[in-house]
Amino acid sequence: MATTSPTAAARHHGDATLRLIVWYPASAPEAQVATGSPESPIFIAGAVAKDAPFADVARHPLVLLSHGFGGSARQMTWLGAALARHGYVAVAVDHPGANSIDGVSDAGAYAPWVQATDLRAALDFALNQPELAQHIDSDRVGVAGFALGGYAALLAAGARSDFSHFVAFCEGLDKDAMCDKHLEYPLDYHRRAEVLGRPGLEALVAEESSDLSDPRIKALFLIAPAFVKALAPASLSRVRAPVGIVLGAADPIAPAATNGQLAAHLIPGAKLRVLPGVGHYDFLSECGPGGFKAVAPLCADGSGATRAQTHAVTEAVGTAFFDTALGRR
């Protein structure tokens, strides 16, 4: 499925399309889906019942899914499918200019706050698309975000972007790996002013200081959240939606102390679950044979558990969190 996002064109070469993947309760046999060649898949995304009818006529809670920097909606299949089996509708977006399918653009990399507007556009679509809307309880909407997707989720719940705070952090002695050039794209925040000063990006720049919150979003589940230092600390203390956080204690990419644990400390009532020995990419899809060859760093897990075990714990914690936060009926 697809809709449009107001700032997508500026991030993706004039194309305003916002691609979506939807998972929902179904009563049909599931089959594995993968990325890459069938003979040597890169990622085993998960098991789904593609194009199956809804299992019932009930209205289900909705969870929006936001992928990490340079990731994809399909990378969220393991969680989206698990939520669907548990009675949720899940809608994931491919953030324009920051996904693995189209690649990462300069605008997509240096204006990540606009990903919150993608979540708003996805929610608008889901609540206005007749085939979906009849199965959704619009009073029970949550967001689950991985890594940079956690940053986007927090903006959608009332946090405010503050990259001057992030730049100051990166110039200090306590900076973390978020300040370094990333595997997915060579971020260099010394280039930020030059990139965002280019013609046609005025709308992206204007959004940074805007309130990007969506009052329809009632709960947030953050998985290894990243770029927490790029949020105004005082704004995190004003987030009132229930927040659950799962992260790995051995995460070298989004270290807990300056990301997930910091968010848990600043957000009133936030619930934190730390998984011993688990790294950052443990929360991506399981790797296939092609993945260990083509993107080996993304396939290296922490020593605490297998990727399947990490997924299972995260699914259980996430569904329990949303059951409580959004209310089971």
C-alpha positions as a Markdown table, in Angstrom:
| # | Residue | x | y | z |
|---|---|---|---|---|
| 1 | Met | 0.0 | 0.0 | 0.0 |
| 2 | Ala | 1.1 | 3.6 | -0.4 |
| 3 | Thr | 0.1 | 7.1 | 0.5 |
| 4 | Thr | 1.9 | 10.5 | 0.4 |
| 5 | Ser | 3.9 | 12.4 | 3.0 |
| 6 | Pro | 4.1 | 16.2 | 2.9 |
| 7 | Thr | 7.9 | 16.3 | 3.0 |
| 8 | Ala | 8.7 | 13.1 | 1.2 |
| 9 | Ala | 9.4 | 14.7 | -2.1 |
| 10 | Ala | 12.1 | 17.0 | -0.6 |
| 11 | Arg | 13.8 | 13.9 | 0.8 |
| 12 | His | 13.4 | 11.6 | -2.2 |
| 13 | His | 14.1 | 13.3 | -5.5 |
| 14 | Gly | 10.7 | 14.8 | -5.9 |
| 15 | Asp | 8.7 | 11.6 | -5.2 |
| 16 | Ala | 6.1 | 12.2 | -2.5 |
| 17 | Thr | 5.2 | 8.5 | -2.1 |
| 18 | Leu | 5.1 | 6.9 | 1.3 |
| 19 | Arg | 5.2 | 3.1 | 1.1 |
| 20 | Leu | 3.4 | 1.1 | 3.8 |
| 21 | Ile | 3.2 | -2.5 | 4.9 |
| 22 | Val | 0.2 | -3.7 | 6.9 |
| 23 | Trp | -0.1 | -6.8 | 9.1 |
| 24 | Tyr | -3.5 | -7.8 | 10.7 |
| 25 | Pro | -5.2 | -10.7 | 12.3 |
| 26 | Ala | -5.8 | -13.4 | 9.7 |
| 27 | Ser | -6.7 | -17.1 | 9.8 |
| 28 | Ala | -4.8 | -18.3 | 6.8 |
| 29 | Pro | -1.5 | -20.3 | 6.6 |
| 30 | Glu | 1.6 | -18.3 | 6.9 |
| 31 | Ala | 4.8 | -18.4 | 4.8 |
| 32 | Gln | 8.2 | -17.0 | 5.3 |
| 33 | Val | 9.1 | -13.8 | 3.4 |
| 34 | Ala | 12.7 | -12.8 | 2.7 |
| 35 | Thr | 14.8 | -10.1 | 1.0 |
| 36 | Gly | 17.4 | -10.8 | -1.6 |
| 37 | Ser | 17.6 | -13.8 | -3.9 |
| 38 | Pro | 15.5 | -16.9 | -3.0 |
| 39 | Glu | 18.7 | -19.0 | -3.3 |
| 40 | Ser | 20.6 | -16.9 | -0.8 |
| 41 | Pro | 18.3 | -14.5 | 1.1 |
| 42 | Ile | 19.9 | -11.5 | 2.9 |
| 43 | Phe | 17.2 | -11.3 | 5.6 |
| 44 | Ile | 14.5 | -13.7 | 6.7 |
| 45 | Ala | 11.8 | -11.1 | 7.4 |
| 46 | Gly | 9.3 | -13.4 | 9.1 |
| 47 | Ala | 6.2 | -15.4 | 8.5 |
| 48 | Val | 3.0 | -13.8 | 7.1 |
| 49 | Ala | -0.3 | -14.8 | 5.5 |
| 50 | Lys | 0.0 | -12.5 | 2.4 |
| 51 | Asp | -3.3 | -11.0 | 1.2 |
| 52 | Ala | -5.4 | -13.1 | 3.5 |
| 53 | Pro | -8.8 | -11.8 | 4.6 |
| 54 | Phe | -9.2 | -10.4 | 8.1 |
| 55 | Ala | -9.9 | -13.1 | 10.6 |
| 56 | Asp | -13.0 | -11.3 | 12.0 |
| 57 | Val | -15.1 | -8.1 | 11.8 |
| 58 | Ala | -13.9 | -6.6 | 15.1 |
| 59 | Arg | -12.1 | -3.3 | 15.5 |
| 60 | His | -8.5 | -3.8 | 16.6 |
| 61 | Pro | -5.9 | -1.5 | 18.2 |
| 62 | Leu | -3.4 | -0.1 | 15.7 |
| 63 | Val | 0.4 | 0.2 | 16.1 |
| 64 | Leu | 2.5 | 2.2 | 13.7 |
| 65 | Leu | 6.0 | 0.9 | 13.2 |
| 66 | Ser | 9.0 | 3.1 | 12.5 |
| 67 | His | 12.2 | 1.5 | 11.3 |
| 68 | Gly | 15.8 | 2.5 | 12.0 |
| 69 | Phe | 18.2 | 4.7 | 10.0 |
| 70 | Gly | 18.7 | 3.1 | 6.6 |
| 71 | Gly | 16.3 | 0.3 | 7.4 |
| 72 | Ser | 12.9 | -0.6 | 6.0 |
| 73 | Ala | 9.3 | -1.4 | 6.8 |
| 74 | Arg | 9.9 | -5.0 | 5.8 |
| 75 | Gln | 12.7 | -5.1 | 8.5 |
| 76 | Met | 9.8 | -4.7 | 11.0 |
| 77 | Thr | 8.0 | -7.8 | 9.8 |
| 78 | Trp | 9.0 | -9.9 | 12.8 |
| 79 | Leu | 7.3 | -7.5 | 15.2 |
| 80 | Gly | 4.4 | -6.5 | 12.9 |
| 81 | Ala | 3.4 | -10.1 | 12.3 |
| 82 | Ala | 3.7 | -10.9 | 16.0 |
| 83 | Leu | 1.4 | -8.0 | 16.9 |
| 84 | Ala | -1.1 | -9.1 | 14.2 |
| 85 | Arg | -1.2 | -12.6 | 15.7 |
| 86 | His | -1.9 | -11.0 | 19.0 |
| 87 | Gly | -4.9 | -9.1 | 17.7 |
| 88 | Tyr | -3.4 | -5.8 | 16.5 |
| 89 | Val | -3.3 | -4.1 | 13.1 |
| 90 | Ala | 0.3 | -2.9 | 12.5 |
| 91 | Val | 1.3 | -0.4 | 9.8 |
| 92 | Ala | 5.0 | 0.2 | 9.0 |
| 93 | Val | 6.4 | 3.0 | 6.8 |
| 94 | Asp | 9.4 | 3.2 | 4.5 |
| 95 | His | 10.7 | 6.6 | 5.6 |
| 96 | Pro | 11.6 | 8.5 | 2.4 |
| 97 | Gly | 15.3 | 9.3 | 2.0 |
| 98 | Ala | 16.3 | 7.1 | 4.9 |
| 99 | Asn | 15.5 | 3.5 | 3.9 |
| 100 | Ser | 17.5 | 0.6 | 2.4 |
| 101 | Ile | 15.3 | 0.2 | -0.7 |
| 102 | Asp | 15.7 | 3.7 | -2.1 |
| 103 | Gly | 18.9 | 4.6 | -0.3 |
| 104 | Val | 19.7 | 7.4 | 2.1 |
| 105 | Ser | 19.6 | 11.0 | 0.8 |
| 106 | Asp | 21.3 | 14.0 | 2.3 |
| 107 | Ala | 18.0 | 15.6 | 3.1 |
| 108 | Gly | 16.7 | 12.3 | 4.7 |
| 109 | Ala | 19.8 | 12.0 | 6.8 |
| 110 | Tyr | 20.1 | 15.5 | 8.1 |
| 111 | Ala | 16.4 | 16.2 | 8.8 |
| 112 | Pro | 15.3 | 13.0 | 10.6 |
| 113 | Trp | 12.6 | 14.9 | 12.6 |
| 114 | Val | 10.3 | 14.8 | 9.6 |
| 115 | Gln | 9.9 | 11.1 | 10.0 |
| 116 | Ala | 7.3 | 12.0 | 12.6 |
| 117 | Thr | 5.2 | 13.5 | 9.8 |
| 118 | Asp | 5.4 | 10.1 | 8.0 |
| 119 | Leu | 3.8 | 8.5 | 11.0 |
| 120 | Arg | 1.0 | 11.1 | 10.9 |
| 121 | Ala | 0.5 | 10.4 | 7.2 |
| 122 | Ala | 0.4 | 6.6 | 7.8 |
| 123 | Leu | -2.2 | 7.0 | 10.5 |
| 124 | Asp | -4.3 | 9.3 | 8.4 |
| 125 | Phe | -4.2 | 6.7 | 5.6 |
| 126 | Ala | -5.1 | 3.8 | 7.9 |
| 127 | Leu | -8.1 | 5.7 | 9.4 |
| 128 | Asn | -9.4 | 6.8 | 6.1 |
| 129 | Gln | -8.8 | 3.7 | 3.9 |
| 130 | Pro | -12.2 | 1.9 | 4.0 |
| 131 | Glu | -10.8 | -1.6 | 3.9 |
| 132 | Leu | -8.6 | -0.9 | 6.9 |
| 133 | Ala | -10.6 | 1.7 | 8.9 |
| 134 | Gln | -13.5 | -0.7 | 9.5 |
| 135 | His | -11.1 | -3.0 | 11.4 |
| 136 | Ile | -9.4 | -0.3 | 13.5 |
| 137 | Asp | -10.3 | 1.2 | 16.9 |
| 138 | Ser | -9.1 | 4.8 | 16.4 |
| 139 | Asp | -9.1 | 5.4 | 20.1 |
| 140 | Arg | -6.3 | 2.8 | 20.6 |
| 141 | Val | -3.3 | 3.8 | 18.6 |
| 142 | Gly | 0.3 | 3.3 | 19.5 |
| 143 | Val | 3.8 | 3.5 | 17.9 |
| 144 | Ala | 6.7 | 1.1 | 18.1 |
| 145 | Gly | 10.0 | 2.5 | 16.9 |
| 146 | Phe | 13.4 | 0.9 | 16.5 |
| 147 | Ala | 16.6 | 3.0 | 16.9 |
| 148 | Leu | 15.9 | 6.3 | 14.9 |
| 149 | Gly | 12.3 | 5.1 | 14.8 |
| 150 | Gly | 12.3 | 5.5 | 18.5 |
| 151 | Tyr | 13.3 | 9.1 | 18.1 |
| 152 | Ala | 10.5 | 9.6 | 15.6 |
| 153 | Ala | 8.0 | 8.0 | 17.9 |
| 154 | Leu | 9.0 | 10.3 | 20.8 |
| 155 | Leu | 8.5 | 13.4 | 18.5 |
| 156 | Ala | 5.1 | 12.1 | 17.6 |
| 157 | Ala | 4.3 | 12.0 | 21.4 |
| 158 | Gly | 5.4 | 15.5 | 22.1 |
| 159 | Ala | 9.2 | 15.5 | 22.4 |
| 160 | Arg | 11.0 | 18.3 | 20.5 |
| 161 | Ser | 14.0 | 18.0 | 18.3 |
| 162 | Asp | 17.2 | 19.9 | 19.4 |
| 163 | Phe | 20.2 | 19.2 | 17.2 |
| 164 | Ser | 22.2 | 22.0 | 18.8 |
| 165 | His | 22.0 | 19.9 | 21.9 |
| 166 | Phe | 23.2 | 16.9 | 20.0 |
| 167 | Val | 26.1 | 18.8 | 18.3 |
| 168 | Ala | 27.2 | 20.1 | 21.7 |
| 169 | Phe | 27.1 | 16.5 | 23.0 |
| 170 | Cys | 29.1 | 15.2 | 20.1 |
| 171 | Glu | 31.8 | 17.8 | 20.7 |
| 172 | Gly | 32.1 | 16.8 | 24.3 |
| 173 | Leu | 34.2 | 14.1 | 26.0 |
| 174 | Asp | 31.2 | 11.9 | 26.7 |
| 175 | Lys | 30.0 | 11.5 | 23.0 |
| 176 | Asp | 28.8 | 8.1 | 21.8 |
| 177 | Ala | 28.7 | 6.2 | 18.6 |
| 178 | Met | 25.6 | 8.2 | 17.4 |
| 179 | Cys | 28.1 | 11.0 | 16.7 |
| 180 | Asp | 30.2 | 8.9 | 14.3 |
| 181 | Lys | 29.8 | 8.2 | 10.7 |
| 182 | His | 27.2 | 5.4 | 10.3 |
| 183 | Leu | 27.4 | 2.2 | 8.4 |
| 184 | Glu | 24.3 | 3.1 | 6.5 |
| 185 | Tyr | 25.5 | 6.7 | 5.6 |
| 186 | Pro | 28.5 | 8.9 | 6.4 |
| 187 | Leu | 26.8 | 11.3 | 8.7 |
| 188 | Asp | 28.8 | 14.4 | 9.6 |
| 189 | Tyr | 26.9 | 17.0 | 11.5 |
| 190 | His | 29.5 | 19.6 | 10.6 |
| 191 | Arg | 27.8 | 19.5 | 7.2 |
| 192 | Arg | 24.3 | 20.0 | 8.7 |
| 193 | Ala | 24.0 | 23.8 | 7.9 |
| 194 | Glu | 25.3 | 23.3 | 4.4 |
| 195 | Val | 22.9 | 20.5 | 3.6 |
| 196 | Leu | 19.8 | 22.1 | 5.1 |
| 197 | Gly | 20.6 | 25.4 | 3.5 |
| 198 | Arg | 20.1 | 23.9 | 0.0 |
| 199 | Pro | 17.1 | 25.2 | -2.1 |
| 200 | Gly | 13.9 | 23.2 | -1.7 |
| 201 | Leu | 14.6 | 22.1 | 1.9 |
| 202 | Glu | 12.9 | 25.0 | 3.6 |
| 203 | Ala | 9.9 | 22.9 | 4.6 |
| 204 | Leu | 12.1 | 20.4 | 6.3 |
| 205 | Val | 14.0 | 23.0 | 8.2 |
| 206 | Ala | 10.7 | 24.6 | 9.3 |
| 207 | Glu | 9.5 | 21.4 | 10.8 |
| 208 | Glu | 12.4 | 21.0 | 13.2 |
| 209 | Ser | 11.0 | 23.7 | 15.5 |
| 210 | Ser | 7.4 | 22.6 | 15.0 |
| 211 | Asp | 5.3 | 20.6 | 17.4 |
| 212 | Leu | 5.1 | 17.3 | 15.6 |
| 213 | Ser | 3.0 | 15.5 | 18.2 |
| 214 | Asp | -0.2 | 13.7 | 17.2 |
| 215 | Pro | -2.8 | 13.5 | 20.0 |
| 216 | Arg | -4.3 | 10.3 | 18.5 |
| 217 | Ile | -1.1 | 8.4 | 19.6 |
| 218 | Lys | -1.7 | 7.0 | 23.0 |
| 219 | Ala | 1.4 | 4.8 | 23.7 |
| 220 | Leu | 5.0 | 4.3 | 22.7 |
| 221 | Phe | 7.2 | 1.2 | 22.6 |
| 222 | Leu | 10.8 | 2.0 | 21.9 |
| 223 | Ile | 13.3 | -0.6 | 20.8 |
| 224 | Ala | 17.0 | 0.3 | 21.3 |
| 225 | Pro | 16.1 | 4.0 | 20.8 |
| 226 | Ala | 18.8 | 6.2 | 19.2 |
| 227 | Phe | 19.6 | 9.9 | 18.9 |
| 228 | Val | 18.0 | 10.6 | 22.2 |
| 229 | Lys | 20.6 | 13.4 | 22.7 |
| 230 | Ala | 19.0 | 15.1 | 19.6 |
| 231 | Leu | 15.9 | 15.7 | 21.7 |
| 232 | Ala | 15.4 | 18.6 | 24.1 |
| 233 | Pro | 15.7 | 17.1 | 27.6 |
| 234 | Ala | 12.9 | 19.2 | 29.0 |
| 235 | Ser | 10.5 | 18.0 | 26.3 |
| 236 | Leu | 11.0 | 14.4 | 27.2 |
| 237 | Ser | 9.8 | 15.2 | 30.7 |
| 238 | Arg | 6.6 | 16.5 | 29.2 |
| 239 | Val | 5.8 | 13.2 | 27.4 |
| 240 | Arg | 2.6 | 11.9 | 29.0 |
| 241 | Ala | 1.8 | 8.9 | 26.9 |
| 242 | Pro | 2.8 | 5.5 | 28.5 |
| 243 | Val | 6.3 | 4.5 | 27.3 |
| 244 | Gly | 7.9 | 1.1 | 27.3 |
| 245 | Ile | 11.5 | 0.6 | 26.3 |
| 246 | Val | 13.5 | -2.5 | 25.5 |
| 247 | Leu | 17.2 | -2.3 | 24.7 |
| 248 | Gly | 20.4 | -4.4 | 24.7 |
| 249 | Ala | 23.0 | -3.9 | 27.5 |
| 250 | Ala | 25.7 | -4.6 | 24.9 |
| 251 | Asp | 24.5 | -2.1 | 22.3 |
| 252 | Pro | 27.6 | -0.3 | 20.8 |
| 253 | Ile | 25.6 | 1.7 | 18.3 |
| 254 | Ala | 23.0 | 3.4 | 20.5 |
| 255 | Pro | 24.6 | 2.9 | 23.9 |
| 256 | Ala | 22.0 | 2.6 | 26.7 |
| 257 | Ala | 23.3 | 5.3 | 29.0 |
| 258 | Thr | 23.0 | 8.1 | 26.5 |
| 259 | Asn | 19.9 | 6.8 | 24.7 |
| 260 | Gly | 17.3 | 4.3 | 26.1 |
| 261 | Gln | 18.3 | 4.6 | 29.8 |
| 262 | Leu | 18.4 | 8.4 | 29.5 |
| 263 | Ala | 14.9 | 8.4 | 27.9 |
| 264 | Ala | 13.6 | 6.2 | 30.7 |
| 265 | His | 15.1 | 8.5 | 33.3 |
| 266 | Leu | 13.6 | 11.7 | 31.8 |
| 267 | Ile | 10.1 | 10.4 | 30.7 |
| 268 | Pro | 7.7 | 10.1 | 33.7 |
| 269 | Gly | 6.6 | 6.5 | 34.3 |
| 270 | Ala | 8.6 | 5.0 | 31.5 |
| 271 | Lys | 9.1 | 1.2 | 31.8 |
| 272 | Leu | 12.6 | -0.1 | 30.9 |
| 273 | Arg | 13.7 | -3.6 | 30.1 |
| 274 | Val | 17.4 | -4.2 | 29.6 |
| 275 | Leu | 18.4 | -7.4 | 27.8 |
| 276 | Pro | 21.8 | -8.7 | 29.0 |
| 277 | Gly | 24.4 | -9.3 | 26.3 |
| 278 | Val | 22.1 | -8.1 | 23.5 |
| 279 | Gly | 23.5 | -5.7 | 20.9 |
| 280 | His | 21.9 | -3.2 | 18.5 |
| 281 | Tyr | 21.4 | -5.2 | 15.3 |
| 282 | Asp | 19.9 | -8.1 | 17.2 |
| 283 | Phe | 16.6 | -6.3 | 16.7 |
| 284 | Leu | 16.8 | -6.6 | 12.9 |
| 285 | Ser | 15.3 | -9.5 | 10.9 |
| 286 | Glu | 17.2 | -12.7 | 11.1 |
| 287 | Cys | 20.0 | -13.0 | 8.5 |
| 288 | Gly | 20.0 | -15.5 | 5.7 |
| 289 | Pro | 23.1 | -16.9 | 4.0 |
| 290 | Gly | 23.4 | -13.8 | 1.7 |
| 291 | Gly | 23.2 | -11.5 | 4.7 |
| 292 | Phe | 26.3 | -13.0 | 6.3 |
| 293 | Lys | 28.2 | -12.3 | 3.1 |
| 294 | Ala | 26.7 | -8.9 | 1.9 |
| 295 | Val | 26.0 | -7.2 | 5.2 |
| 296 | Ala | 27.9 | -9.1 | 7.8 |
| 297 | Pro | 28.1 | -6.3 | 10.4 |
| 298 | Leu | 24.2 | -6.3 | 10.5 |
| 299 | Cys | 24.2 | -10.0 | 11.2 |
| 300 | Ala | 26.6 | -9.9 | 14.2 |
| 301 | Asp | 24.6 | -10.4 | 17.4 |
| 302 | Gly | 25.6 | -9.9 | 21.0 |
| 303 | Ser | 26.5 | -12.8 | 23.2 |
| 304 | Gly | 23.4 | -12.7 | 25.4 |
| 305 | Ala | 20.9 | -14.6 | 23.2 |
| 306 | Thr | 20.2 | -15.7 | 19.7 |
| 307 | Arg | 18.4 | -13.1 | 17.5 |
| 308 | Ala | 15.3 | -15.3 | 17.6 |
| 309 | Gln | 15.3 | -15.3 | 21.4 |
| 310 | Thr | 15.7 | -11.5 | 21.4 |
| 311 | His | 12.8 | -11.2 | 19.1 |
| 312 | Ala | 10.6 | -13.5 | 21.2 |
| 313 | Val | 11.3 | -11.5 | 24.4 |
| 314 | Thr | 10.8 | -8.2 | 22.6 |
| 315 | Glu | 7.5 | -9.4 | 21.1 |
| 316 | Ala | 6.3 | -10.6 | 24.5 |
| 317 | Val | 7.2 | -7.4 | 26.3 |
| 318 | Gly | 5.8 | -5.2 | 23.5 |
| 319 | Thr | 2.4 | -6.9 | 23.3 |
| 320 | Ala | 2.1 | -6.9 | 27.0 |
| 321 | Phe | 2.9 | -3.2 | 27.1 |
| 322 | Phe | 0.3 | -2.3 | 24.5 |
| 323 | Asp | -2.3 | -4.6 | 26.1 |
| 324 | Thr | -2.0 | -2.5 | 29.2 |
| 325 | Ala | -1.4 | 0.9 | 27.7 |
| 326 | Leu | -4.1 | 0.6 | 25.0 |
| 327 | Gly | -6.5 | -1.7 | 26.9 |
| 328 | Arg | -7.5 | -5.2 | 25.8 |
| 329 | Arg | -11.2 | -5.5 | 25.0 |
